[in-house]
Amino acid sequence: MLKFFAKRFGILLFTLLVVSFLVFLTFEFSPTDIARSALGQFATDKQLELYRIEHCLQWPFLHRYLSWLGLAPNCAGEINGIFQGYFGYSYQYRTDVDVFIWDRLGNSAVLALVAFAVIAPLSIILGVAAGMREGSTLDRLVSLFSTITTSVPEFGTGAILLTIFVVWLKVLPGTAPLEDSGGWSIASQMVLPVATLTAYYLGYLVRMVRASMVEVMTRPYIRTAVLKGLTFQAVVIKHAMRNALITPFTAILLQLNFLFTSVVVVEAVFGFPGFGRMLVQASLRGDVATVEAASLFAVLVVVISQVMGDFVYMLLNPRIRFA
């Protein structure tokens, strides 16, 4: 077990290093002028030149990358980078990345975890219920629901929910700034973003769990368990359900990564101050330090979710555990 986690930790460090280098290299060939983005379109050539000198933007690419890592001196002649816990200076916000990124990460983490806590159990319950009796009325209804929710994009679902609960019923706020203003609590502000994410991602997972459950229910060991006199409930819970979850479990855990880093549309629709929206704005404005820090956190979430998936695989499948 210790060897397993040590190997995954080594892969994590290597992946983070490769991703950070590729992101830095991408911005090196990007047409975006960082000095122009920071000072505005009316800045003079002299001002742009002074800004580049002040922030060492004229340094060679490799030196700037190593100084960001904390392996070479920065503009102030100090060694202070990622390895020292410093994420760099944001040209967009004109302050250190550490000042604002933690709040955005926290907001998106809360949104992702709440949505995941709703999506994961619902997808398993609905998928298992539909798959254990293929062709039944319940199976048809669940399949129809999954198809409809997956077909409607996030902004469409958000617009529908806004129309119903904000415009018509007037029982929920239309935005989610996560501030106690306007008489709406933070919990009420989270309802519509969570509902939008749940509606969009739930259908895909339900279909995966259902397909896996349908396949497992036709296996010989299921027929053997039925012939041995076990009740249908015991067959589903003890034999079918455990094996059916092995295949879709990776997809379920990967939703945590998607919910954390890829909810830009939902954050834009509801004005949610989250991680994904920050990352898109920083990318458009050439804010290298912010994009670098955000990319590292995104990769960290992906690798952690994959390690969790491998660990659960070992628990669900004895062949992997004993191997």
C-alpha positions as a LaTeX table, in Angstrom:
\begin{tabular}{lrrr}
\hline
Residue & $x$ (\AA) & $y$ (\AA) & $z$ (\AA) \\
\hline
Met1 & 0.00 & 0.00 & 0.00 \\
Leu2 & 2.82 & 2.40 & 0.90 \\
Lys3 & 4.59 & 1.61 & $-2.37$ \\
Phe4 & 1.36 & 2.31 & $-4.25$ \\
Phe5 & 0.94 & 5.81 & $-2.79$ \\
Ala6 & 4.67 & 6.61 & $-3.12$ \\
Lys7 & 4.52 & 5.77 & $-6.83$ \\
Arg8 & 1.42 & 7.91 & $-7.32$ \\
Phe9 & 3.09 & 10.80 & $-5.47$ \\
Gly10 & 6.09 & 10.62 & $-7.81$ \\
Ile11 & 3.79 & 10.67 & $-10.84$ \\
Leu12 & 2.01 & 13.69 & $-9.35$ \\
Leu13 & 5.23 & 15.70 & $-8.97$ \\
Phe14 & 6.39 & 14.85 & $-12.49$ \\
Thr15 & 3.00 & 15.76 & $-13.96$ \\
Leu16 & 2.92 & 19.10 & $-12.15$ \\
Leu17 & 6.40 & 19.96 & $-13.44$ \\
Val18 & 5.56 & 19.06 & $-17.04$ \\
Val19 & 2.27 & 20.98 & $-17.00$ \\
Ser20 & 3.87 & 24.10 & $-15.50$ \\
Phe21 & 6.60 & 24.08 & $-18.17$ \\
Leu22 & 4.09 & 23.64 & $-21.01$ \\
Val23 & 1.89 & 26.47 & $-19.72$ \\
Phe24 & 4.90 & 28.78 & $-19.44$ \\
Leu25 & 6.02 & 27.79 & $-22.93$ \\
Thr26 & 2.53 & 28.44 & $-24.34$ \\
Phe27 & 2.49 & 31.99 & $-22.99$ \\
Glu28 & 5.99 & 32.55 & $-24.35$ \\
Phe29 & 4.64 & 32.19 & $-27.91$ \\
Ser30 & 1.32 & 33.89 & $-27.16$ \\
Pro31 & 0.64 & 37.21 & $-28.97$ \\
Thr32 & $-0.68$ & 38.69 & $-25.72$ \\
Asp33 & 1.47 & 41.56 & $-24.44$ \\
Ile34 & 1.52 & 41.30 & $-20.65$ \\
Ala35 & 2.68 & 44.88 & $-20.20$ \\
Arg36 & $-0.08$ & 46.17 & $-22.48$ \\
Ser37 & $-2.69$ & 44.07 & $-20.67$ \\
Ala38 & $-1.57$ & 45.41 & $-17.30$ \\
Leu39 & $-1.22$ & 49.12 & $-18.22$ \\
Gly40 & $-4.03$ & 49.41 & $-20.77$ \\
Gln41 & $-4.21$ & 50.39 & $-24.42$ \\
Phe42 & $-3.30$ & 54.04 & $-23.82$ \\
Ala43 & 0.07 & 53.32 & $-22.21$ \\
Thr44 & 3.08 & 54.85 & $-24.00$ \\
Asp45 & 6.02 & 52.88 & $-25.31$ \\
Lys46 & 8.20 & 54.31 & $-22.55$ \\
Gln47 & 5.76 & 53.16 & $-19.87$ \\
Leu48 & 5.60 & 49.70 & $-21.41$ \\
Glu49 & 9.38 & 49.48 & $-21.50$ \\
Leu50 & 9.72 & 50.52 & $-17.86$ \\
Tyr51 & 7.06 & 48.02 & $-16.84$ \\
Arg52 & 8.88 & 45.18 & $-18.62$ \\
Ile53 & 12.14 & 46.14 & $-16.94$ \\
Glu54 & 10.51 & 46.46 & $-13.51$ \\
His55 & 8.94 & 42.98 & $-13.75$ \\
Cys56 & 11.88 & 41.40 & $-15.63$ \\
Leu57 & 9.73 & 40.45 & $-18.61$ \\
Gln58 & 12.73 & 40.90 & $-20.90$ \\
Trp59 & 14.58 & 38.04 & $-19.19$ \\
Pro60 & 15.08 & 34.78 & $-21.13$ \\
Phe61 & 12.25 & 32.29 & $-20.91$ \\
Leu62 & 14.18 & 29.64 & $-18.99$ \\
His63 & 15.41 & 32.11 & $-16.36$ \\
Arg64 & 11.87 & 33.40 & $-15.74$ \\
Tyr65 & 10.57 & 29.84 & $-15.45$ \\
Leu66 & 13.28 & 28.81 & $-12.98$ \\
Ser67 & 12.73 & 31.95 & $-10.90$ \\
Trp68 & 9.00 & 31.16 & $-10.79$ \\
Leu69 & 9.84 & 27.68 & $-9.54$ \\
Gly70 & 12.16 & 29.16 & $-6.94$ \\
Leu71 & 15.35 & 27.72 & $-8.43$ \\
Ala72 & 16.79 & 31.06 & $-9.60$ \\
Pro73 & 16.79 & 34.66 & $-8.30$ \\
Asn74 & 13.78 & 36.80 & $-9.20$ \\
Cys75 & 13.65 & 40.53 & $-10.00$ \\
Ala76 & 14.34 & 41.42 & $-6.38$ \\
Gly77 & 17.38 & 39.14 & $-6.33$ \\
Glu78 & 15.59 & 36.71 & $-4.03$ \\
Ile79 & 14.86 & 33.01 & $-4.45$ \\
Asn80 & 11.14 & 32.83 & $-3.81$ \\
Gly81 & 8.91 & 30.62 & $-5.97$ \\
Ile82 & 6.62 & 27.63 & $-5.96$ \\
Phe83 & 9.03 & 25.49 & $-3.96$ \\
Gln84 & 8.97 & 28.18 & $-1.28$ \\
Gly85 & 5.16 & 28.44 & $-1.37$ \\
Tyr86 & 4.97 & 31.65 & $-3.42$ \\
Phe87 & 2.77 & 31.57 & $-6.56$ \\
Gly88 & 3.99 & 34.77 & $-8.17$ \\
Tyr89 & 2.63 & 38.21 & $-9.00$ \\
Ser90 & $-0.66$ & 38.66 & $-10.86$ \\
Tyr91 & $-0.51$ & 41.31 & $-13.59$ \\
Gln92 & $-4.28$ & 41.26 & $-13.87$ \\
Tyr93 & $-5.09$ & 41.90 & $-10.19$ \\
Arg94 & $-1.81$ & 43.73 & $-9.51$ \\
Thr95 & $-1.14$ & 41.78 & $-6.35$ \\
Asp96 & 0.30 & 38.42 & $-5.32$ \\
Val97 & $-1.64$ & 35.39 & $-6.53$ \\
Asp98 & $-1.83$ & 34.13 & $-2.94$ \\
Val99 & $-4.05$ & 37.08 & $-1.99$ \\
Phe100 & $-7.08$ & 36.04 & $-4.06$ \\
Ile101 & $-6.63$ & 32.50 & $-5.33$ \\
Trp102 & $-7.48$ & 30.80 & $-2.04$ \\
Asp103 & $-10.90$ & 32.46 & $-1.87$ \\
Arg104 & $-11.69$ & 31.43 & $-5.45$ \\
Leu105 & $-10.48$ & 27.89 & $-4.77$ \\
Gly106 & $-12.59$ & 27.71 & $-1.63$ \\
Asn107 & $-15.72$ & 28.92 & $-3.42$ \\
Ser108 & $-15.35$ & 26.41 & $-6.24$ \\
Ala109 & $-14.47$ & 23.62 & $-3.80$ \\
Val110 & $-17.68$ & 24.22 & $-1.84$ \\
Leu111 & $-19.76$ & 24.31 & $-5.04$ \\
Ala112 & $-18.08$ & 21.17 & $-6.42$ \\
Leu113 & $-18.36$ & 19.17 & $-3.19$ \\
Val114 & $-22.02$ & 20.06 & $-2.63$ \\
Ala115 & $-22.89$ & 19.20 & $-6.25$ \\
Phe116 & $-20.84$ & 15.99 & $-6.07$ \\
Ala117 & $-22.56$ & 15.00 & $-2.82$ \\
Val118 & $-25.87$ & 15.21 & $-4.70$ \\
Ile119 & $-24.76$ & 13.76 & $-8.05$ \\
Ala120 & $-22.83$ & 10.68 & $-6.85$ \\
Pro121 & $-25.53$ & 8.98 & $-4.71$ \\
Leu122 & $-28.36$ & 9.96 & $-7.08$ \\
Ser123 & $-26.53$ & 8.56 & $-10.12$ \\
Ile124 & $-25.89$ & 5.27 & $-8.32$ \\
Ile125 & $-29.45$ & 4.94 & $-7.02$ \\
Leu126 & $-31.14$ & 5.80 & $-10.33$ \\
Gly127 & $-28.66$ & 3.83 & $-12.43$ \\
Val128 & $-28.95$ & 0.68 & $-10.31$ \\
Ala129 & $-32.75$ & 0.98 & $-10.10$ \\
Ala130 & $-33.04$ & 1.28 & $-13.89$ \\
Gly131 & $-30.45$ & $-1.35$ & $-14.74$ \\
Met132 & $-31.64$ & $-4.14$ & $-12.46$ \\
Arg133 & $-34.92$ & $-4.40$ & $-14.43$ \\
Glu134 & $-34.06$ & $-3.60$ & $-18.05$ \\
Gly135 & $-37.03$ & $-2.53$ & $-20.13$ \\
Ser136 & $-39.30$ & $-1.76$ & $-17.18$ \\
Thr137 & $-41.32$ & 1.43 & $-16.85$ \\
Leu138 & $-38.82$ & 2.78 & $-14.32$ \\
Asp139 & $-35.95$ & 2.01 & $-16.70$ \\
Arg140 & $-37.66$ & 3.89 & $-19.53$ \\
Leu141 & $-38.43$ & 6.90 & $-17.35$ \\
Val142 & $-34.88$ & 7.11 & $-15.99$ \\
Ser143 & $-33.41$ & 6.75 & $-19.48$ \\
Leu144 & $-35.69$ & 9.50 & $-20.80$ \\
Phe145 & $-34.75$ & 11.78 & $-17.90$ \\
Ser146 & $-31.03$ & 11.11 & $-18.46$ \\
Thr147 & $-31.26$ & 11.83 & $-22.18$ \\
Ile148 & $-33.10$ & 15.11 & $-21.67$ \\
Thr149 & $-30.82$ & 16.47 & $-18.93$ \\
Thr150 & $-27.65$ & 15.50 & $-20.83$ \\
Ser151 & $-28.91$ & 17.07 & $-24.08$ \\
Val152 & $-29.63$ & 20.49 & $-22.56$ \\
Pro153 & $-26.40$ & 22.55 & $-22.12$ \\
Glu154 & $-25.56$ & 24.16 & $-18.82$ \\
Phe155 & $-26.52$ & 27.69 & $-19.86$ \\
Gly156 & $-29.85$ & 26.37 & $-21.10$ \\
Thr157 & $-30.59$ & 24.61 & $-17.83$ \\
Gly158 & $-29.50$ & 27.70 & $-15.90$ \\
Ala159 & $-31.80$ & 29.92 & $-17.97$ \\
Ile160 & $-34.75$ & 27.58 & $-17.42$ \\
Leu161 & $-34.19$ & 27.45 & $-13.66$ \\
Leu162 & $-33.78$ & 31.24 & $-13.51$ \\
Thr163 & $-37.04$ & 31.73 & $-15.38$ \\
Ile164 & $-38.97$ & 29.37 & $-13.09$ \\
Phe165 & $-37.56$ & 30.09 & $-9.63$ \\
Val166 & $-36.43$ & 33.72 & $-10.00$ \\
Val167 & $-38.77$ & 35.35 & $-12.51$ \\
Trp168 & $-42.01$ & 33.39 & $-11.97$ \\
Leu169 & $-41.93$ & 32.05 & $-8.39$ \\
Lys170 & $-39.45$ & 34.61 & $-6.99$ \\
Val171 & $-38.28$ & 32.20 & $-4.30$ \\
Leu172 & $-34.53$ & 32.17 & $-5.09$ \\
Pro173 & $-31.89$ & 34.78 & $-6.00$ \\
Gly174 & $-30.75$ & 35.09 & $-9.60$ \\
Thr175 & $-27.07$ & 35.57 & $-8.76$ \\
Ala176 & $-24.63$ & 33.95 & $-6.36$ \\
Pro177 & $-21.99$ & 36.48 & $-5.29$ \\
Leu178 & $-21.67$ & 34.61 & $-1.95$ \\
Glu179 & $-22.38$ & 37.76 & 0.03 \\
Asp180 & $-25.09$ & 38.34 & 2.63 \\
Ser181 & $-26.63$ & 41.14 & 0.62 \\
Gly182 & $-30.07$ & 41.63 & $-0.86$ \\
Gly183 & $-31.74$ & 39.61 & 1.86 \\
Trp184 & $-30.67$ & 36.22 & 0.44 \\
Ser185 & $-28.59$ & 33.76 & 2.48 \\
Ile186 & $-25.49$ & 32.10 & 1.01 \\
Ala187 & $-27.25$ & 28.73 & 1.15 \\
Ser188 & $-30.11$ & 30.02 & $-1.01$ \\
Gln189 & $-27.58$ & 31.48 & $-3.48$ \\
Met190 & $-26.03$ & 28.01 & $-3.91$ \\
Val191 & $-29.29$ & 26.28 & $-4.81$ \\
Leu192 & $-29.54$ & 27.18 & $-8.50$ \\
Pro193 & $-25.83$ & 26.65 & $-9.38$ \\
Val194 & $-25.89$ & 23.25 & $-7.66$ \\
Ala195 & $-29.18$ & 22.32 & $-9.36$ \\
Thr196 & $-27.79$ & 23.31 & $-12.77$ \\
Leu197 & $-24.65$ & 21.22 & $-12.32$ \\
Thr198 & $-26.65$ & 18.29 & $-10.98$ \\
Ala199 & $-29.06$ & 18.31 & $-13.91$ \\
Tyr200 & $-26.25$ & 18.42 & $-16.46$ \\
Tyr201 & $-23.83$ & 15.84 & $-15.04$ \\
Leu202 & $-26.36$ & 13.47 & $-13.46$ \\
Gly203 & $-27.80$ & 12.14 & $-16.70$ \\
Tyr204 & $-24.42$ & 11.07 & $-18.07$ \\
Leu205 & $-23.49$ & 9.16 & $-14.92$ \\
Val206 & $-26.92$ & 7.53 & $-14.59$ \\
Arg207 & $-26.61$ & 6.13 & $-18.11$ \\
Met208 & $-23.14$ & 4.75 & $-17.35$ \\
Val209 & $-24.23$ & 3.06 & $-14.12$ \\
Arg210 & $-27.36$ & 1.70 & $-15.81$ \\
Ala211 & $-25.39$ & 0.22 & $-18.73$ \\
Ser212 & $-22.93$ & $-1.42$ & $-16.35$ \\
Met213 & $-25.77$ & $-2.76$ & $-14.20$ \\
Val214 & $-27.59$ & $-4.22$ & $-17.22$ \\
Glu215 & $-24.42$ & $-6.03$ & $-18.29$ \\
Val216 & $-23.74$ & $-7.43$ & $-14.82$ \\
Met217 & $-27.32$ & $-8.70$ & $-14.41$ \\
Thr218 & $-26.76$ & $-11.06$ & $-17.38$ \\
Arg219 & $-23.61$ & $-12.66$ & $-15.93$ \\
Pro220 & $-23.63$ & $-16.38$ & $-14.99$ \\
Tyr221 & $-22.84$ & $-15.73$ & $-11.31$ \\
Ile222 & $-26.04$ & $-13.68$ & $-11.01$ \\
Arg223 & $-28.10$ & $-16.62$ & $-12.33$ \\
Thr224 & $-26.25$ & $-18.91$ & $-9.97$ \\
Ala225 & $-27.06$ & $-16.66$ & $-7.01$ \\
Val226 & $-30.74$ & $-16.65$ & $-8.00$ \\
Leu227 & $-30.79$ & $-20.45$ & $-8.37$ \\
Lys228 & $-29.25$ & $-20.79$ & $-4.91$ \\
Gly229 & $-32.39$ & $-19.25$ & $-3.50$ \\
Leu230 & $-31.15$ & $-15.75$ & $-2.65$ \\
Thr231 & $-33.72$ & $-13.00$ & $-2.68$ \\
Phe232 & $-33.65$ & $-10.52$ & $-5.55$ \\
Gln233 & $-32.64$ & $-7.74$ & $-3.13$ \\
Ala234 & $-29.68$ & $-9.78$ & $-1.85$ \\
Val235 & $-28.58$ & $-10.60$ & $-5.39$ \\
Val236 & $-28.61$ & $-6.94$ & $-6.41$ \\
Ile237 & $-26.86$ & $-5.57$ & $-3.31$ \\
Lys238 & $-24.31$ & $-8.32$ & $-2.57$ \\
His239 & $-23.42$ & $-9.46$ & $-6.09$ \\
Ala240 & $-24.59$ & $-7.18$ & $-8.89$ \\
Met241 & $-24.21$ & $-3.70$ & $-7.45$ \\
Arg242 & $-20.62$ & $-4.10$ & $-6.26$ \\
Asn243 & $-19.42$ & $-5.41$ & $-9.61$ \\
Ala244 & $-21.47$ & $-2.92$ & $-11.61$ \\
Leu245 & $-19.84$ & 0.06 & $-9.89$ \\
Ile246 & $-16.27$ & $-0.92$ & $-10.82$ \\
Thr247 & $-16.49$ & 0.37 & $-14.39$ \\
Pro248 & $-18.35$ & 3.69 & $-13.88$ \\
Phe249 & $-16.52$ & 4.60 & $-10.68$ \\
Thr250 & $-13.72$ & 6.35 & $-12.58$ \\
Ala251 & $-16.27$ & 8.51 & $-14.38$ \\
Ile252 & $-17.97$ & 9.34 & $-11.08$ \\
Leu253 & $-14.72$ & 10.48 & $-9.48$ \\
Leu254 & $-13.67$ & 12.43 & $-12.57$ \\
Gln255 & $-16.82$ & 14.50 & $-12.18$ \\
Leu256 & $-15.18$ & 16.02 & $-9.11$ \\
Asn257 & $-12.43$ & 17.38 & $-11.35$ \\
Phe258 & $-14.93$ & 18.65 & $-13.94$ \\
Leu259 & $-17.04$ & 20.29 & $-11.24$ \\
Phe260 & $-13.97$ & 21.98 & $-9.78$ \\
Thr261 & $-12.31$ & 23.31 & $-12.91$ \\
Ser262 & $-14.85$ & 23.27 & $-15.76$ \\
Val263 & $-17.89$ & 25.11 & $-14.41$ \\
Val264 & $-17.12$ & 28.39 & $-16.17$ \\
Val265 & $-20.56$ & 28.57 & $-17.80$ \\
Val266 & $-22.41$ & 28.10 & $-14.52$ \\
Glu267 & $-20.19$ & 30.64 & $-12.77$ \\
Ala268 & $-20.82$ & 33.15 & $-15.57$ \\
Val269 & $-24.59$ & 32.61 & $-15.59$ \\
Phe270 & $-24.98$ & 33.08 & $-11.84$ \\
Gly271 & $-22.11$ & 35.52 & $-11.25$ \\
Phe272 & $-20.35$ & 32.99 & $-9.04$ \\
Pro273 & $-16.85$ & 34.08 & $-7.91$ \\
Gly274 & $-15.19$ & 30.76 & $-8.61$ \\
Phe275 & $-12.00$ & 29.14 & $-9.82$ \\
Gly276 & $-13.03$ & 28.42 & $-13.41$ \\
Arg277 & $-14.14$ & 31.97 & $-14.14$ \\
Met278 & $-10.89$ & 33.32 & $-12.69$ \\
Leu279 & $-8.85$ & 30.94 & $-14.87$ \\
Val280 & $-10.59$ & 32.00 & $-18.09$ \\
Gln281 & $-10.18$ & 35.72 & $-17.33$ \\
Ala282 & $-6.51$ & 35.24 & $-16.49$ \\
Ser283 & $-5.92$ & 33.28 & $-19.72$ \\
Leu284 & $-7.53$ & 35.97 & $-21.87$ \\
Arg285 & $-5.42$ & 38.70 & $-20.26$ \\
Gly286 & $-2.13$ & 36.79 & $-20.32$ \\
Asp287 & $-1.80$ & 36.61 & $-16.53$ \\
Val288 & 0.89 & 33.92 & $-16.48$ \\
Ala289 & 1.29 & 33.55 & $-12.71$ \\
Thr290 & $-2.46$ & 33.10 & $-12.12$ \\
Val291 & $-2.83$ & 30.59 & $-14.97$ \\
Glu292 & 0.22 & 28.67 & $-13.74$ \\
Ala293 & $-1.11$ & 28.44 & $-10.18$ \\
Ala294 & $-4.60$ & 27.50 & $-11.39$ \\
Ser295 & $-3.18$ & 24.82 & $-13.71$ \\
Leu296 & $-1.22$ & 23.25 & $-10.88$ \\
Phe297 & $-4.30$ & 23.07 & $-8.68$ \\
Ala298 & $-6.34$ & 21.60 & $-11.55$ \\
Val299 & $-3.74$ & 18.90 & $-12.16$ \\
Leu300 & $-3.59$ & 18.23 & $-8.42$ \\
Val301 & $-7.36$ & 17.62 & $-8.31$ \\
Val302 & $-7.16$ & 15.30 & $-11.35$ \\
Val303 & $-4.33$ & 13.19 & $-9.94$ \\
Ile304 & $-5.91$ & 12.98 & $-6.47$ \\
Ser305 & $-9.23$ & 11.88 & $-7.96$ \\
Gln306 & $-7.43$ & 9.20 & $-9.99$ \\
Val307 & $-5.57$ & 7.95 & $-6.92$ \\
Met308 & $-8.88$ & 7.80 & $-5.05$ \\
Gly309 & $-10.32$ & 5.83 & $-7.97$ \\
Asp310 & $-7.45$ & 3.33 & $-7.92$ \\
Phe311 & $-7.81$ & 2.93 & $-4.17$ \\
Val312 & $-11.54$ & 2.27 & $-4.41$ \\
Tyr313 & $-10.87$ & $-0.18$ & $-7.25$ \\
Met314 & $-8.75$ & $-2.19$ & $-4.85$ \\
Leu315 & $-11.57$ & $-2.22$ & $-2.32$ \\
Leu316 & $-14.21$ & $-3.24$ & $-4.87$ \\
Asn317 & $-12.13$ & $-5.76$ & $-6.83$ \\
Pro318 & $-10.19$ & $-8.35$ & $-4.76$ \\
Arg319 & $-8.15$ & $-9.40$ & $-7.82$ \\
Ile320 & $-6.53$ & $-5.95$ & $-8.01$ \\
Arg321 & $-6.01$ & $-5.80$ & $-4.24$ \\
Phe322 & $-4.26$ & $-9.18$ & $-3.98$ \\
Ala323 & $-2.23$ & $-8.58$ & $-7.13$ \\
\hline
\end{tabular}
